Amino acid sequence: MEEVEGMMVDCPVCNGLKTAHSRIKTENIPYFGEVMETSVVCDVCGYKHSDVIVLDHDDPVRYEMEISKDKLSNRVVRSQSATVSIPKLGIKVEPGPKSQGYISNIEGVLKRFQNGVRQALILFPKDEAQKNAEDILEKIDKLLNGNLKADLIIEDPLGQSSIVDSDVKKRKLTKKELANLKNSSTIIDMDK
């Protein structure tokens, strides 16, 4: 692990002059490869922000695996450039400007979807949206309890994501699939 000296910067929230500690370090993390971790913490207002930027990239990849009760503990690596979906439930998370990668398991991915749907329940109070959200939450509960099976799909144009399991279906993304994916990642090429 290589740490770059931290420095004091102006806080983007309270506008305090040189009140925030900014640190950058690079590290090699299993499943991700070389990453750059950044953090900013303000001493005055308490603002905190951290991010992980993957510096390595690989061929565009698609993973597909059937979710079942005995697979809930399987490792999932989602990079900030990946789209995660469960088509049977009609749910998908695409990368955006604030997208962050994570290492979790299938149960953790389902709980992330649960939290997102619960937030949507609050934001979209219309009857139809409420009914759809409640239906999705019920299906996620069934997946978590082993009473339903569905496919989890991860598509990553930078090839940084993974589902770790011997039964996972892995293949390169087609040009058409790649063209239809959202990608908001910043690519830092350290070789040039």
Secondary structure in CASP SS format (residue, H / E / C, confidence):
PFRMAT SS
TARGET T0000
AUTHOR 0000-0000-0000
METHOD secondary structure of the structure
MODEL  1
M C 1.00
E E 1.00
E E 1.00
V E 1.00
E E 1.00
G E 1.00
M E 1.00
M E 1.00
V E 1.00
D C 1.00
C C 1.00
P C 1.00
V C 1.00
C C 1.00
N C 1.00
G C 1.00
L C 1.00
K C 1.00
T C 1.00
A E 1.00
H E 1.00
S E 1.00
R E 1.00
I E 1.00
K E 1.00
T E 1.00
E E 1.00
N E 1.00
I E 1.00
P C 1.00
Y C 1.00
F C 1.00
G E 1.00
E E 1.00
V E 1.00
M E 1.00
E E 1.00
T E 1.00
S E 1.00
V E 1.00
V E 1.00
C E 1.00
D C 1.00
V C 1.00
C C 1.00
G C 1.00
Y C 1.00
K E 1.00
H E 1.00
S E 1.00
D E 1.00
V E 1.00
I E 1.00
V E 1.00
L C 1.00
D C 1.00
H C 1.00
D C 1.00
D C 1.00
P C 1.00
V E 1.00
R E 1.00
Y E 1.00
E E 1.00
M E 1.00
E E 1.00
I E 1.00
S C 1.00
K H 1.00
D H 1.00
K H 1.00
L C 1.00
S C 1.00
N C 1.00
R E 1.00
V E 1.00
V E 1.00
R E 1.00
S C 1.00
Q C 1.00
S C 1.00
A C 1.00
T E 1.00
V E 1.00
S E 1.00
I E 1.00
P H 1.00
K H 1.00
L H 1.00
G C 1.00
I E 1.00
K E 1.00
V E 1.00
E C 1.00
P C 1.00
G C 1.00
P C 1.00
K C 1.00
S C 1.00
Q C 1.00
G C 1.00
Y E 1.00
I E 1.00
S E 1.00
N E 1.00
I H 1.00
E H 1.00
G H 1.00
V H 1.00
L H 1.00
K H 1.00
R H 1.00
F H 1.00
Q H 1.00
N H 1.00
G H 1.00
V H 1.00
R H 1.00
Q H 1.00
A H 1.00
L H 1.00
I H 1.00
L H 1.00
F C 1.00
P C 1.00
K C 1.00
D H 1.00
E H 1.00
A H 1.00
Q H 1.00
K H 1.00
N H 1.00
A H 1.00
E H 1.00
D H 1.00
I H 1.00
L H 1.00
E H 1.00
K H 1.00
I H 1.00
D H 1.00
K H 1.00
L H 1.00
L H 1.00
N H 1.00
G C 1.00
N C 1.00
L C 1.00
K C 1.00
A E 1.00
D E 1.00
L E 1.00
I E 1.00
I E 1.00
E E 1.00
D E 1.00
P C 1.00
L C 1.00
G C 1.00
Q C 1.00
S C 1.00
S E 1.00
I E 1.00
V C 1.00
D C 1.00
S C 1.00
D C 1.00
V C 1.00
K E 1.00
K E 1.00
R E 1.00
K E 1.00
L C 1.00
T C 1.00
K H 1.00
K H 1.00
E H 1.00
L H 1.00
A H 1.00
N H 1.00
L C 1.00
K C 1.00
N C 1.00
S C 1.00
S C 1.00
T C 1.00
I C 1.00
I C 1.00
D C 1.00
M C 1.00
D C 1.00
K C 1.00
END
